[in-house]
Structures are given as structure tokens and as C-alpha cells.
Amino acid sequence: MTDALPDRLSTNPKSPHYDEALLARGVGIRFNGQEKTNVEEYCVSEGWIRV
């Protein structure tokens, strides 16, 4: 098992990017140098977050 996070991840169970097992492990999101706790979805390659 790798510790690398996916390029895209969502907390919405209806999203194709939802991964319950990964979210259960805990994911920290840092965007523009600030830790975010209200992120619904992110995409690393495109450089955005949805809150």
C-alpha cells in the first residue's frame, strides 16, 4: 500500500472520486500555504479545491 494521495478526492459519497477507506485514514489539505478543514473535493493537477 502506498501513502501517495490520489490526484483527485471527494468527501461526497455520490462522487466518482469518493474513497471511504482513504478518508477514514485521514487526509490533510494544505492550499496556498494554509491548512484547510472544510474541503469537499480537491484536484492536485488542476490546482483547485471545493469548499
PDB file of N, H, CA, C and O in Angstrom:
ATOM      1  N   MET A   1       0.850  -1.187   0.000  1.00  0.00           N
ATOM      2  CA  MET A   1       0.000   0.000   0.000  1.00  0.00           C
ATOM      3  C   MET A   1       0.890   1.242   0.000  1.00  0.00           C
ATOM      4  O   MET A   1       1.900   1.300   0.701  1.00  0.00           O
ATOM      5  N   THR A   2       0.507   2.204  -0.776  1.00  0.00           N
ATOM      6  H   THR A   2      -0.313   2.157  -1.346  1.00  0.00           H
ATOM      7  CA  THR A   2       1.291   3.430  -0.895  1.00  0.00           C
ATOM      8  C   THR A   2       0.672   4.544  -0.058  1.00  0.00           C
ATOM      9  O   THR A   2      -0.527   4.534   0.219  1.00  0.00           O
ATOM     10  N   ASP A   3       1.496   5.494   0.336  1.00  0.00           N
ATOM     11  H   ASP A   3       2.470   5.502   0.110  1.00  0.00           H
ATOM     12  CA  ASP A   3       0.999   6.643   1.092  1.00  0.00           C
ATOM     13  C   ASP A   3       0.660   7.819   0.187  1.00  0.00           C
ATOM     14  O   ASP A   3       0.225   8.866   0.668  1.00  0.00           O
ATOM     15  N   ALA A   4       0.853   7.656  -1.121  1.00  0.00           N
ATOM     16  H   ALA A   4       1.206   6.806  -1.511  1.00  0.00           H
ATOM     17  CA  ALA A   4       0.568   8.737  -2.056  1.00  0.00           C
ATOM     18  C   ALA A   4      -0.942   8.952  -2.168  1.00  0.00           C
ATOM     19  O   ALA A   4      -1.711   8.000  -2.303  1.00  0.00           O
ATOM     20  N   LEU A   5      -1.343  10.202  -2.111  1.00  0.00           N
ATOM     21  H   LEU A   5      -0.718  10.975  -2.001  1.00  0.00           H
ATOM     22  CA  LEU A   5      -2.758  10.538  -2.254  1.00  0.00           C
ATOM     23  C   LEU A   5      -3.128  10.592  -3.732  1.00  0.00           C
ATOM     24  O   LEU A   5      -2.272  10.854  -4.576  1.00  0.00           O
ATOM     25  N   PRO A   6      -4.394  10.346  -4.050  1.00  0.00           N
ATOM     26  CA  PRO A   6      -4.823  10.433  -5.443  1.00  0.00           C
ATOM     27  C   PRO A   6      -4.819  11.878  -5.928  1.00  0.00           C
ATOM     28  O   PRO A   6      -4.840  12.813  -5.128  1.00  0.00           O
ATOM     29  N   ASP A   7      -4.791  12.046  -7.240  1.00  0.00           N
ATOM     30  H   ASP A   7      -4.774  11.286  -7.890  1.00  0.00           H
ATOM     31  CA  ASP A   7      -4.822  13.386  -7.830  1.00  0.00           C
ATOM     32  C   ASP A   7      -6.106  14.116  -7.456  1.00  0.00           C
ATOM     33  O   ASP A   7      -6.115  15.335  -7.288  1.00  0.00           O
ATOM     34  N   ARG A   8      -7.179  13.362  -7.328  1.00  0.00           N
ATOM     35  H   ARG A   8      -7.172  12.371  -7.464  1.00  0.00           H
ATOM     36  CA  ARG A   8      -8.474  13.978  -7.020  1.00  0.00           C
ATOM     37  C   ARG A   8      -9.190  13.133  -5.968  1.00  0.00           C
ATOM     38  O   ARG A   8      -9.178  11.904  -6.031  1.00  0.00           O
ATOM     39  N   LEU A   9      -9.816  13.812  -4.997  1.00  0.00           N
ATOM     40  H   LEU A   9      -9.825  14.810  -4.946  1.00  0.00           H
ATOM     41  CA  LEU A   9     -10.518  13.122  -3.917  1.00  0.00           C
ATOM     42  C   LEU A   9     -11.711  13.960  -3.485  1.00  0.00           C
ATOM     43  O   LEU A   9     -11.641  15.189  -3.453  1.00  0.00           O
ATOM     44  N   SER A  10     -12.814  13.279  -3.151  1.00  0.00           N
ATOM     45  H   SER A  10     -12.871  12.281  -3.177  1.00  0.00           H
ATOM     46  CA  SER A  10     -14.038  13.965  -2.731  1.00  0.00           C
ATOM     47  C   SER A  10     -14.579  13.337  -1.453  1.00  0.00           C
ATOM     48  O   SER A  10     -14.408  12.140  -1.223  1.00  0.00           O
ATOM     49  N   THR A  11     -15.233  14.149  -0.621  1.00  0.00           N
ATOM     50  H   THR A  11     -15.371  15.121  -0.808  1.00  0.00           H
ATOM     51  CA  THR A  11     -15.896  13.646   0.580  1.00  0.00           C
ATOM     52  C   THR A  11     -17.370  13.339   0.319  1.00  0.00           C
ATOM     53  O   THR A  11     -18.074  12.874   1.215  1.00  0.00           O
ATOM     54  N   ASN A  12     -17.834  13.596  -0.891  1.00  0.00           N
ATOM     55  H   ASN A  12     -17.262  13.974  -1.619  1.00  0.00           H
ATOM     56  CA  ASN A  12     -19.226  13.349  -1.271  1.00  0.00           C
ATOM     57  C   ASN A  12     -19.368  11.903  -1.758  1.00  0.00           C
ATOM     58  O   ASN A  12     -18.767  11.538  -2.769  1.00  0.00           O
ATOM     59  N   PRO A  13     -20.155  11.071  -1.056  1.00  0.00           N
ATOM     60  CA  PRO A  13     -20.307   9.668  -1.458  1.00  0.00           C
ATOM     61  C   PRO A  13     -20.868   9.472  -2.869  1.00  0.00           C
ATOM     62  O   PRO A  13     -20.692   8.400  -3.448  1.00  0.00           O
ATOM     63  N   LYS A  14     -21.526  10.464  -3.424  1.00  0.00           N
ATOM     64  H   LYS A  14     -21.669  11.335  -2.954  1.00  0.00           H
ATOM     65  CA  LYS A  14     -22.077  10.351  -4.781  1.00  0.00           C
ATOM     66  C   LYS A  14     -21.037  10.637  -5.862  1.00  0.00           C
ATOM     67  O   LYS A  14     -21.291  10.394  -7.042  1.00  0.00           O
ATOM     68  N   SER A  15     -19.883  11.143  -5.478  1.00  0.00           N
ATOM     69  H   SER A  15     -19.676  11.340  -4.519  1.00  0.00           H
ATOM     70  CA  SER A  15     -18.829  11.492  -6.428  1.00  0.00           C
ATOM     71  C   SER A  15     -18.046  10.251  -6.856  1.00  0.00           C
ATOM     72  O   SER A  15     -17.820   9.355  -6.042  1.00  0.00           O
ATOM     73  N   PRO A  16     -17.630  10.188  -8.122  1.00  0.00           N
ATOM     74  CA  PRO A  16     -16.769   9.072  -8.550  1.00  0.00           C
ATOM     75  C   PRO A  16     -15.376   9.146  -7.915  1.00  0.00           C
ATOM     76  O   PRO A  16     -14.611   8.185  -8.002  1.00  0.00           O
ATOM     77  N   HIS A  17     -15.041  10.257  -7.286  1.00  0.00           N
ATOM     78  H   HIS A  17     -15.662  11.038  -7.215  1.00  0.00           H
ATOM     79  CA  HIS A  17     -13.728  10.447  -6.663  1.00  0.00           C
ATOM     80  C   HIS A  17     -13.763  10.201  -5.157  1.00  0.00           C
ATOM     81  O   HIS A  17     -12.796  10.502  -4.457  1.00  0.00           O
ATOM     82  N   TYR A  18     -14.860   9.663  -4.659  1.00  0.00           N
ATOM     83  H   TYR A  18     -15.646   9.419  -5.228  1.00  0.00           H
ATOM     84  CA  TYR A  18     -15.024   9.350  -3.234  1.00  0.00           C
ATOM     85  C   TYR A  18     -14.282   8.053  -2.915  1.00  0.00           C
ATOM     86  O   TYR A  18     -14.389   7.077  -3.657  1.00  0.00           O
ATOM     87  N   ASP A  19     -13.535   8.042  -1.819  1.00  0.00           N
ATOM     88  H   ASP A  19     -13.448   8.835  -1.216  1.00  0.00           H
ATOM     89  CA  ASP A  19     -12.806   6.844  -1.373  1.00  0.00           C
ATOM     90  C   ASP A  19     -12.921   6.764   0.146  1.00  0.00           C
ATOM     91  O   ASP A  19     -12.144   7.385   0.871  1.00  0.00           O
ATOM     92  N   GLU A  20     -13.897   5.991   0.617  1.00  0.00           N
ATOM     93  H   GLU A  20     -14.528   5.486   0.028  1.00  0.00           H
ATOM     94  CA  GLU A  20     -14.184   5.923   2.050  1.00  0.00           C
ATOM     95  C   GLU A  20     -12.988   5.429   2.857  1.00  0.00           C
ATOM     96  O   GLU A  20     -12.703   5.964   3.929  1.00  0.00           O
ATOM     97  N   ALA A  21     -12.289   4.418   2.357  1.00  0.00           N
ATOM     98  H   ALA A  21     -12.521   3.984   1.486  1.00  0.00           H
ATOM     99  CA  ALA A  21     -11.146   3.861   3.091  1.00  0.00           C
ATOM    100  C   ALA A  21     -10.042   4.900   3.250  1.00  0.00           C
ATOM    101  O   ALA A  21      -9.442   5.011   4.319  1.00  0.00           O
ATOM    102  N   LEU A  22      -9.777   5.647   2.211  1.00  0.00           N
ATOM    103  H   LEU A  22     -10.264   5.557   1.343  1.00  0.00           H
ATOM    104  CA  LEU A  22      -8.741   6.678   2.273  1.00  0.00           C
ATOM    105  C   LEU A  22      -9.149   7.805   3.217  1.00  0.00           C
ATOM    106  O   LEU A  22      -8.324   8.291   3.991  1.00  0.00           O
ATOM    107  N   LEU A  23     -10.396   8.217   3.162  1.00  0.00           N
ATOM    108  H   LEU A  23     -11.065   7.822   2.533  1.00  0.00           H
ATOM    109  CA  LEU A  23     -10.875   9.280   4.046  1.00  0.00           C
ATOM    110  C   LEU A  23     -10.846   8.840   5.508  1.00  0.00           C
ATOM    111  O   LEU A  23     -10.605   9.655   6.397  1.00  0.00           O
ATOM    112  N   ALA A  24     -11.091   7.556   5.758  1.00  0.00           N
ATOM    113  H   ALA A  24     -11.287   6.893   5.036  1.00  0.00           H
ATOM    114  CA  ALA A  24     -11.063   7.034   7.128  1.00  0.00           C
ATOM    115  C   ALA A  24      -9.657   7.108   7.719  1.00  0.00           C
ATOM    116  O   ALA A  24      -9.500   7.249   8.932  1.00  0.00           O
ATOM    117  N   ARG A  25      -8.637   7.012   6.869  1.00  0.00           N
ATOM    118  H   ARG A  25      -8.764   6.897   5.883  1.00  0.00           H
ATOM    119  CA  ARG A  25      -7.244   7.130   7.328  1.00  0.00           C
ATOM    120  C   ARG A  25      -6.921   8.548   7.754  1.00  0.00           C
ATOM    121  O   ARG A  25      -6.046   8.775   8.590  1.00  0.00           O
ATOM    122  N   GLY A  26      -7.634   9.500   7.173  1.00  0.00           N
ATOM    123  H   GLY A  26      -8.344   9.316   6.493  1.00  0.00           H
ATOM    124  CA  GLY A  26      -7.375  10.907   7.473  1.00  0.00           C
ATOM    125  C   GLY A  26      -6.556  11.551   6.376  1.00  0.00           C
ATOM    126  O   GLY A  26      -5.514  11.031   5.976  1.00  0.00           O
ATOM    127  N   VAL A  27      -7.025  12.672   5.897  1.00  0.00           N
ATOM    128  H   VAL A  27      -7.871  13.095   6.222  1.00  0.00           H
ATOM    129  CA  VAL A  27      -6.355  13.403   4.824  1.00  0.00           C
ATOM    130  C   VAL A  27      -6.253  14.857   5.240  1.00  0.00           C
ATOM    131  O   VAL A  27      -7.254  15.468   5.615  1.00  0.00           O
ATOM    132  N   GLY A  28      -5.064  15.412   5.178  1.00  0.00           N
ATOM    133  H   GLY A  28      -4.251  14.916   4.873  1.00  0.00           H
ATOM    134  CA  GLY A  28      -4.870  16.829   5.469  1.00  0.00           C
ATOM    135  C   GLY A  28      -4.698  17.595   4.170  1.00  0.00           C
ATOM    136  O   GLY A  28      -3.971  17.147   3.284  1.00  0.00           O
ATOM    137  N   ILE A  29      -5.344  18.726   4.043  1.00  0.00           N
ATOM    138  H   ILE A  29      -5.934  19.090   4.764  1.00  0.00           H
ATOM    139  CA  ILE A  29      -5.278  19.530   2.822  1.00  0.00           C
ATOM    140  C   ILE A  29      -4.625  20.867   3.141  1.00  0.00           C
ATOM    141  O   ILE A  29      -5.058  21.591   4.037  1.00  0.00           O
ATOM    142  N   ARG A  30      -3.569  21.180   2.388  1.00  0.00           N
ATOM    143  H   ARG A  30      -3.217  20.591   1.660  1.00  0.00           H
ATOM    144  CA  ARG A  30      -2.898  22.464   2.509  1.00  0.00           C
ATOM    145  C   ARG A  30      -3.030  23.146   1.157  1.00  0.00           C
ATOM    146  O   ARG A  30      -2.598  22.610   0.137  1.00  0.00           O
ATOM    147  N   PHE A  31      -3.638  24.346   1.153  1.00  0.00           N
ATOM    148  H   PHE A  31      -3.990  24.782   1.982  1.00  0.00           H
ATOM    149  CA  PHE A  31      -3.885  25.081  -0.082  1.00  0.00           C
ATOM    150  C   PHE A  31      -3.382  26.499   0.089  1.00  0.00           C
ATOM    151  O   PHE A  31      -3.757  27.185   1.040  1.00  0.00           O
ATOM    152  N   ASN A  32      -2.535  26.942  -0.827  1.00  0.00           N
ATOM    153  H   ASN A  32      -2.231  26.384  -1.600  1.00  0.00           H
ATOM    154  CA  ASN A  32      -1.923  28.276  -0.758  1.00  0.00           C
ATOM    155  C   ASN A  32      -1.274  28.527   0.603  1.00  0.00           C
ATOM    156  O   ASN A  32      -1.353  29.629   1.147  1.00  0.00           O
ATOM    157  N   GLY A  33      -0.633  27.490   1.142  1.00  0.00           N
ATOM    158  H   GLY A  33      -0.569  26.595   0.700  1.00  0.00           H
ATOM    159  CA  GLY A  33       0.105  27.630   2.392  1.00  0.00           C
ATOM    160  C   GLY A  33      -0.722  27.579   3.656  1.00  0.00           C
ATOM    161  O   GLY A  33      -0.185  27.755   4.749  1.00  0.00           O
ATOM    162  N   GLN A  34      -2.027  27.340   3.534  1.00  0.00           N
ATOM    163  H   GLN A  34      -2.463  27.196   2.646  1.00  0.00           H
ATOM    164  CA  GLN A  34      -2.896  27.281   4.713  1.00  0.00           C
ATOM    165  C   GLN A  34      -3.578  25.924   4.791  1.00  0.00           C
ATOM    166  O   GLN A  34      -4.052  25.392   3.787  1.00  0.00           O
ATOM    167  N   GLU A  35      -3.620  25.367   6.012  1.00  0.00           N
ATOM    168  H   GLU A  35      -3.235  25.798   6.827  1.00  0.00           H
ATOM    169  CA  GLU A  35      -4.323  24.103   6.210  1.00  0.00           C
ATOM    170  C   GLU A  35      -5.825  24.354   6.169  1.00  0.00           C
ATOM    171  O   GLU A  35      -6.337  25.248   6.842  1.00  0.00           O
ATOM    172  N   LYS A  36      -6.517  23.559   5.378  1.00  0.00           N
ATOM    173  H   LYS A  36      -6.102  22.832   4.831  1.00  0.00           H
ATOM    174  CA  LYS A  36      -7.969  23.697   5.217  1.00  0.00           C
ATOM    175  C   LYS A  36      -8.674  22.500   5.846  1.00  0.00           C
ATOM    176  O   LYS A  36      -8.231  21.361   5.695  1.00  0.00           O
ATOM    177  N   THR A  37      -9.770  22.763   6.549  1.00  0.00           N
ATOM    178  H   THR A  37     -10.130  23.688   6.671  1.00  0.00           H
ATOM    179  CA  THR A  37     -10.536  21.692   7.182  1.00  0.00           C
ATOM    180  C   THR A  37     -11.946  21.572   6.613  1.00  0.00           C
ATOM    181  O   THR A  37     -12.713  20.709   7.040  1.00  0.00           O
ATOM    182  N   ASN A  38     -12.292  22.423   5.662  1.00  0.00           N
ATOM    183  H   ASN A  38     -11.669  23.125   5.315  1.00  0.00           H
ATOM    184  CA  ASN A  38     -13.649  22.428   5.113  1.00  0.00           C
ATOM    185  C   ASN A  38     -13.685  22.074   3.627  1.00  0.00           C
ATOM    186  O   ASN A  38     -14.564  22.540   2.901  1.00  0.00           O
ATOM    187  N   VAL A  39     -12.743  21.262   3.172  1.00  0.00           N
ATOM    188  H   VAL A  39     -12.029  20.884   3.761  1.00  0.00           H
ATOM    189  CA  VAL A  39     -12.641  20.919   1.755  1.00  0.00           C
ATOM    190  C   VAL A  39     -13.578  19.759   1.423  1.00  0.00           C
ATOM    191  O   VAL A  39     -13.545  18.719   2.081  1.00  0.00           O
ATOM    192  N   GLU A  40     -14.409  19.942   0.401  1.00  0.00           N
ATOM    193  H   GLU A  40     -14.435  20.787  -0.134  1.00  0.00           H
ATOM    194  CA  GLU A  40     -15.311  18.886  -0.065  1.00  0.00           C
ATOM    195  C   GLU A  40     -14.638  18.042  -1.143  1.00  0.00           C
ATOM    196  O   GLU A  40     -14.844  16.830  -1.208  1.00  0.00           O
ATOM    197  N   GLU A  41     -13.832  18.687  -1.987  1.00  0.00           N
ATOM    198  H   GLU A  41     -13.664  19.671  -1.934  1.00  0.00           H
ATOM    199  CA  GLU A  41     -13.166  17.978  -3.080  1.00  0.00           C
ATOM    200  C   GLU A  41     -11.916  18.750  -3.465  1.00  0.00           C
ATOM    201  O   GLU A  41     -11.859  19.971  -3.316  1.00  0.00           O
ATOM    202  N   TYR A  42     -10.905  18.025  -3.966  1.00  0.00           N
ATOM    203  H   TYR A  42     -10.951  17.034  -4.087  1.00  0.00           H
ATOM    204  CA  TYR A  42      -9.704  18.699  -4.448  1.00  0.00           C
ATOM    205  C   TYR A  42      -9.178  18.009  -5.691  1.00  0.00           C
ATOM    206  O   TYR A  42      -9.477  16.842  -5.941  1.00  0.00           O
ATOM    207  N   CYS A  43      -8.390  18.742  -6.470  1.00  0.00           N
ATOM    208  H   CYS A  43      -8.147  19.691  -6.267  1.00  0.00           H
ATOM    209  CA  CYS A  43      -7.694  18.199  -7.631  1.00  0.00           C
ATOM    210  C   CYS A  43      -6.293  18.800  -7.641  1.00  0.00           C
ATOM    211  O   CYS A  43      -6.130  20.005  -7.829  1.00  0.00           O
ATOM    212  N   VAL A  44      -5.288  17.961  -7.438  1.00  0.00           N
ATOM    213  H   VAL A  44      -5.420  16.982  -7.284  1.00  0.00           H
ATOM    214  CA  VAL A  44      -3.905  18.428  -7.366  1.00  0.00           C
ATOM    215  C   VAL A  44      -3.428  18.933  -8.724  1.00  0.00           C
ATOM    216  O   VAL A  44      -2.855  20.019  -8.808  1.00  0.00           O
ATOM    217  N   SER A  45      -3.656  18.158  -9.793  1.00  0.00           N
ATOM    218  H   SER A  45      -4.121  17.276  -9.725  1.00  0.00           H
ATOM    219  CA  SER A  45      -3.123  18.521 -11.106  1.00  0.00           C
ATOM    220  C   SER A  45      -3.717  19.815 -11.651  1.00  0.00           C
ATOM    221  O   SER A  45      -3.052  20.540 -12.391  1.00  0.00           O
ATOM    222  N   GLU A  46      -4.961  20.109 -11.291  1.00  0.00           N
ATOM    223  H   GLU A  46      -5.501  19.520 -10.689  1.00  0.00           H
ATOM    224  CA  GLU A  46      -5.603  21.341 -11.752  1.00  0.00           C
ATOM    225  C   GLU A  46      -5.463  22.476 -10.750  1.00  0.00           C
ATOM    226  O   GLU A  46      -5.776  23.622 -11.072  1.00  0.00           O
ATOM    227  N   GLY A  47      -4.994  22.175  -9.528  1.00  0.00           N
ATOM    228  H   GLY A  47      -4.740  21.243  -9.267  1.00  0.00           H
ATOM    229  CA  GLY A  47      -4.705  23.201  -8.527  1.00  0.00           C
ATOM    230  C   GLY A  47      -5.918  23.878  -7.917  1.00  0.00           C
ATOM    231  O   GLY A  47      -5.897  25.089  -7.698  1.00  0.00           O
ATOM    232  N   TRP A  48      -6.989  23.115  -7.632  1.00  0.00           N
ATOM    233  H   TRP A  48      -7.006  22.131  -7.810  1.00  0.00           H
ATOM    234  CA  TRP A  48      -8.174  23.731  -7.041  1.00  0.00           C
ATOM    235  C   TRP A  48      -8.722  22.889  -5.897  1.00  0.00           C
ATOM    236  O   TRP A  48      -8.434  21.698  -5.783  1.00  0.00           O
ATOM    237  N   ILE A  49      -9.525  23.544  -5.049  1.00  0.00           N
ATOM    238  H   ILE A  49      -9.760  24.511  -5.141  1.00  0.00           H
ATOM    239  CA  ILE A  49     -10.287  22.864  -4.001  1.00  0.00           C
ATOM    240  C   ILE A  49     -11.714  23.377  -4.044  1.00  0.00           C
ATOM    241  O   ILE A  49     -11.965  24.505  -4.468  1.00  0.00           O
ATOM    242  N   ARG A  50     -12.653  22.541  -3.603  1.00  0.00           N
ATOM    243  H   ARG A  50     -12.450  21.624  -3.258  1.00  0.00           H
ATOM    244  CA  ARG A  50     -14.059  22.951  -3.472  1.00  0.00           C
ATOM    245  C   ARG A  50     -14.393  22.888  -1.987  1.00  0.00           C
ATOM    246  O   ARG A  50     -14.198  21.860  -1.337  1.00  0.00           O
ATOM    247  N   VAL A  51     -14.896  23.993  -1.462  1.00  0.00           N
ATOM    248  H   VAL A  51     -15.055  24.828  -1.990  1.00  0.00           H
ATOM    249  CA  VAL A  51     -15.242  24.051  -0.030  1.00  0.00           C
ATOM    250  C   VAL A  51     -16.742  24.097   0.158  1.00  0.00           C
ATOM    251  O   VAL A  51     -17.221  24.148   1.291  1.00  0.00           O
TER     252      VAL A  51
END
